[in-house]
């Protein structure tokens, strides 16, 4: 449901992405693993139609990012690394607003569902600007899920979470991955091991490994990752 073919992104003389190709199918949670600056966020922005590639093709649910970007966006729930929120809005108000933008008729019920799903109930009465970083991440995840997308693109989704929050959000992502396509980025190996069925390791804009977690055991994953960061 995500097909990435020979994607290249060039800024001046720098190749942020260099002929990247892989696919992600329904029911897979794929971890895009690599050090900071490897090209993970750039690739996710291209898939979500935030920026165009220099070359190559991406299709999401059969829709091309060139020919039908609006249809691509409708299929995707996107949580970017820098989570853009409205700090002066209340949590429940914001999620109702986002549900309305997505064309959901019963915005009140859907917002309440997402609040319960992402564990926001204790903070739902607060303004977003009053929340901790971890709870703001939960709000971002709730808005990414609110229109029940077929594809989830999550850029560093567990940033700022304490250990209790971390396990809760991991479970939300694992459950979402049962019937959705999930692509998440991280530079933390334990996150891939905890949530993903497959790891795509990227370094300096190139894919250096693409294997299932059954084949890519913890020792091998650690060795490969350390070689990239030396």
N, C-alpha and C positions, 0 to 999 in steps of 0.2 A: 504493500500500500504506500510505501515511500520508495521511489526508485531514483537513485542518484547516479548519474552517468558522466564521468570524466569532468567533474566540476573543477574549475580553476578560477581563482580570484587574485587579481594583481593590483597592488597599490604602488604606482610608480615602477620601481624595479624590483619590489618585494613580492614574492609569491606567498600570499597568506594561505592559499589552498592550491595544490598542484596535482591536477588530474585525479581527483578523489571519486571513487565509485564503490557503492554498496547498496543493498536494499534492506528494508525492514518490513516484516509481514505482521498481519494481525495476530495478537496473542504473544508477541515478542516484546520483551523489555531489553533494549539494547543500550549499553553504556558506551558513550563516546569518551574515552579515557586518554588523557594526555596532560603534559605540564602546561602551565600558564603560557599563553602565546602560541600554542600549537595550531590554532585555527578552529577550535571547537565552536566558539560563539559565532564566528564568521559563517560557518557552515549552517548553523541553526537559523541565523538571520536570513540566509538565502532560501532555505526550505520554507520559512514563514513569509517569504515575499517582502521582507523589510529592505533588503538590498539585492541588486541583481548580480549574478556571476559575470565574470569576464568571458567565460566560455563554459560549455557543458550544458546538461539538461537535468532538471528535477521534475518528477511528477508525483503528485500526492492524490491518492484515491482515483487515479486515472486522469487527473487534471494537470496540465502543464503550467509551470510558474510563468511562462511567457504568454500563453494563449488564454488562460483562464485563472488569473491570479485571485479574483474574488471567490471563485469556487474553492480554490486551495485554502484560502483563509477561513472559509466556512467549515472546512473539515478539521481545522487545527485548533487545539487549545495550547496557547503559548505562554510560558512563564520565562521571561528574559532574565539574564543575570542581574541587571539593575531593575528591580521590580518597580514599575511605574504605578503609583497609586495616588489617590486624592486624599491628602492628610486631613483635610477639614471635613470630610464626609464620615458619617458613622458606618461601622462595618456592615450592618444590615441594609442601610440606605444604599451604600456603594454596590453591594451584590444585587440588590433589586434593580438598580440603574443598569448594571452590566447585563442582567437577564433581559431587560427591556430592549437594550441595544441588539441583543442576539435574537430578538423576535419571539421570546417566550411570553405567552399570554398571562399565566399565573406567576408573576414575578415574586410575589410574597412567599408562596409555597416553595418555589425553586430555591430562593435565597436561604430559606430555613433549612432545606435539605442539605445545601452545601455547608452551612454553618455547622450542622451536626456532623456531617461527613468529615470535615477537616478539623474538628475539635475546637471550634471558635466560640462555642456557646458561652463560656465565662467572660468573653471579651466583646460579645456582639453589641453591647450597649455603648461601647466606647467609640470615640473618634479614632480613625486609623493612625493619625499622628501621635496618639497616646500609647500605641502598642509597642511592645518590644520588637526587635528585629525578627525574632523567630515567629511571632504571631503575624507580623506583616507578610512573612513568607507564606503562612497559611492562607492569608487573604488572597495573595497572588495565585496560589494553587486553586483556591475555590473559584476564582474568576476564570481560570484556565479550563476548569471542568464544568462550568455552569451551563453551557449549551450542549453538554454531552457529546463532545467531539469524537470522531473516529480516531484521531491522531493527537497524541500529546507530545509537545516539544518542551522539555524542561531543562533550562540552563542553570546548572548548579542549584538544584531545588532544595537541598538540605543546608544551605549556607545559613549560619547564625542560629541553628537549632541546638538546644541543650539535649542531653542524652534521652530524656523522657520524650521530648517532642520528636526527636530523631526517629525513634522506633515507631511512633504513631504515624508519622508521615511516610515512612518506608512502607508500612502496611497499606496506607491509602494508595500509594503508587503501585504496589504489587497487585492489589485488588483491581485497580484500573487496567493493569496490563493483561488481565484475563480475557478481555474482549476488545481491547484497543491496541493500536500501535503506539508504543512508548519509546521515544528516543531521549535519553538524558545525558547531560555532560557532567563531568566531574574530573578533578585532579586527585581525588582520594580513592585509592584502590579498594578500601573496605566498603565503600558505597556500591561499587560495581559487584563485589562479591555478595553483598547483602540483598541486592534487588534485581540484578540482571541475569538474563538467560544467555547473554552473548556480550562479548566485549569487542569493540573496534578501537584499537590503539592508534592514535595519531600523533605525529611529531613533525614539526616544521612544515606543516601543511600537507603531509603525505601519510597515508595509511601504512603502518608497519606490521599490523597484525589484525586479523578478523577471525575470531574463533568462538565457539560455544564455551560456556563456563565449565562444562563437563570436560572438554578437551584442554582448556586453558586453566590448569589447576593453580591454586594460590601461589605455589612456589614459582612456577613458570611466569605467572603474571607479575609477581614481585621482581623477579630478575629482569624481565623486559622493561618494566617501568623504571627501575633504577638505572638501567643503561641509558634511557632517554634523558634522565635528569642529572647525570654525572657532568 
